[in-house]
Amino acid sequence: MRLIVLFHGIKTEDDDYASDIILTDYDCKIRAKKIIYTELWNASMCDRDLYKNINEALSILPAHYKLIKNEIAVGLIFPVVRIIYQIEDILAAYEVNEIVLFGGSKTEFVTTLFAEGEGEKRFYSSAWLCNRYIYDYFKKICRVRWKARSGVGLRIFCHIRNQAVVFWSLFYMLARDYRLSAYINKAQYGNGRDLIVCIANLPLQYTHLMKLCSNSCKYEPLYICNRRIKSDANRSAVLVKAGFGYIVALYLRIKRASKCCKQDVIRLRYKNQNLEFRLEDVIKGYFPAVFEAECEKKRITETLRLISLIKRPSYVITDMTVGKDITAVHEAARAAKIEHANFQYVLMTRILYPELHLADKYYLYAKKTYELYKMYDESYQYYVPFRHTGGIKNKKRTLTVFTQADHYAERYIYALKEIMKSLISNELDINLNLKLHYRQNLKEQFESLTERYDEMQIVNGSVEEIIRSSDAILSMTSSVIFEAVMMHVPAIIIDFNGINRYYIENNDIGYCEINPVIRSPKELVDILNDFEGFLENYNEKYREYFKYAPGGDGIDDYL
C-alpha cells in the first residue's frame, strides 16, 4: 500500500488510487482506499521537548527577528513538524511500503503572504515548503518517490511578487503622517478617572475592547486604532508616524544584520533527526514581517510617550493573540514602564509557541491552553467574562450559522446544502439564518443558497444581537462559539468530514464539553426533534463545567 501526499494546487498523474491512502489538505475528488486530511492541530505542537528544541534552534536568529519568533514557528516550523508527525502515525497504523510526493523542489519556499497561515493560499502550495523535509526525513525509514519536482522559476517569481507587494505597501503606510487626535488634550482627563490606553489593529479587536472598557467606572479609555477602523472620534486616536528617516535607517540596519547569516542554518532536532532550515531563506521570507514589527513598536513607543506627557496611563490594554502585534505592544509598554494586560477574545490553539511571555498579565478563557501555559510563564490568568443574557424565545425555531472565510467557505457551503436537504426531508419548520464572516469569500454562492431555500436568509447586525435572537447557533471553529457560551446560548459544532476532530477535542474550540459536535445532518435533526431535552442536557453540562469559574484576578477584576 502506498501513501500519496497530495497538497492543494499540485496535479497528480492519475485520479484513481483505489488501493492507496491519500493524505491531503483539501477536499479532493480522487478515488482512494482511504482519504486522510492533514491535521490543523496534533500533539507535536505542544510537545515539551520540541518547545525546548525550537527555542534553541531559533537562538541563531538576528536580533531584529527575535520579535517574530512565533510567526516563524507558526509559518515554517510547525507545518513541517505537524505533517511529519502525522505521517509517522499513518505508517504505524497501516502497512505502507512507499510514500509518493508530488510537486515542490529541493529549494524551500518561505513566505509570509498567503502561505502557512490564516487565509487562502494564492500562488502557493504547502508542497513547496513541506515536501523537501518529508523526503529527507522518511527516505531512511521507507521508500520515498518524489514525482513532478519542479524548478524554482515560479517560486522565485511568486516570492518577488509577494515581498514587493507587502514591503512597499508597508513602506507607504508606515511613512504616512499619523497624528494623535486632539482628544488627548480634552479637559475630561481631569474628571478624576485614571487613563487606560486600548490598542486595536482590527475592527473585531476594537469591538471587543469597547465591550470590556467603555463602561468602566474607574478608568477613562483612550482607543488607539488603525485608521481603517470606524471608531468613536471623541474617544480614539491613531498612532504617530514612524518617520521616513527612521524607516530608511531601520531598513539598512536589518539588511546589515542579516548579511552575516548566509551560510547558517536553523537546525531543529526532532526525535532522532535534524531538520535544517536555511537561515538566509528565512530572513528573506520574513523580512516584511520583521520590518513591520519594528516600525509598529517604534510608533507605539512614541505614542505612549506623548500621551504620558499629558497624563500617564495606568494600563495598556489589548485583545491580541501571539503574533508580532502583541510583541510590539508589549515591548513598547515595557519601555514606557506601563503595565500591559491582554484579554483573549478570539480563538487560540493550544500550541507551545517559542515566545510565551507576551504581556504582564495575559487573561485566557481557553482553559486547556491556560493550564498548559501557566506551567511556563506566570503571566497567564484564567478568566470567564460571562454575559448571561440567554436567547430570545422565538415563535418559530431559529438557528443561525456563523460562517468562516478562506478555506472554510467551501466546507460551509457543502454543510448548508446537506443540512437543508435533511430539514426538508424530515419536514422540520426551521428558520436558518446565515451570518457571513466580515471578509467572506464565495459570497455569491452563499447568496444563491438563500435564493434556493425560502427558510434560509442572510442576517446583518452585531454578533451579540444575532446570538441573542437565536435559539442556537452553528459553526465549525469560530470564536463566536465562545461568545455564545458567555451569553448562555447553545452552540452546535459542525464537523461532518472529521477534519477538525482532534483540533476540537484537544483545544478549547467550541467547548465540546458543553456543546455537541455533529458528524452528520441526521444528528442535527435528532437535536431539533427533541430540542427541549437538548436544552436541559446543555444547561446541566454548562453548570458542571463552570462550577468553579473564577470571579476575577487582578487588573481591577477586568476593569
Secondary structure, 3 states (H helix, E strand, C coil): CEEEEECCCCCCCCCEEEEEEEEECCCCCCEEEEEEECCCCCHHHHCHHHHHHHHHHHHHCCHHHHHHHHHHHHHHHHHHHHHHHHHHHHHHHCCCCEEEEECCCCCCCCCCCCCCCCCCCCCCCCHHHHHHHHHHHHCCCCEEEEECCCCCHHHHHHHHHHHHHHHHHHHHHHHCCCCCCHHHHCHHHHCCCEEEEEEECCHHHHHHHHHHHCCCCCEEEEEEECCCCCCCCCCEECCCCCCHHHHHHHHHHHHHHHHHHCCCEEEEEECCEEEEEEHHHHHHHCHHHHHHHHHHHHHHHHHHHHHHHHCCCCEEEECCCCCHHHHHHHHHHHHHCCEEEEECCCCCCCCCCCCCCCCCEEEECCHHHHHHHCCCCCCEEECCCCCCCCCCCCCCCEEEEECCCHHHHHHHHHHHHHHHHHHHHCCCCCEEEEECCCCCCCHHHHHHHHHHCCCEEECCCCHHHHHHCCCEEEECCCCHHHHHHHCCCCEEEECCCCCCHHHHHCCCCCCCCCCCEECCHHHHHHHHHCHHHHHHHHHHHHHHHCCCCCCCCCHHHHC
